[in-house]
């Protein structure tokens, strides 16, 4: 059964001024396991041009997104 997982990713991005900064972004992922959620994030970020790292992945109590 699919669940929703909250995955936090630390990303490096370039500001409008051209400086590199890091930040944490949160993603709600529909997956069958934590491993599956991380794999989906890896696929999503496979072409991201800067550094990134999955910091955490946890199941949520969300039942349905409408």
Secondary structure, 3 states (H helix, E strand, C coil): CCEEEEEEEEEEEECCCCCEEEEEEEEEEEECCHHHHHHHHHHHCCCCCCCEEEEEEEECCCCCCC
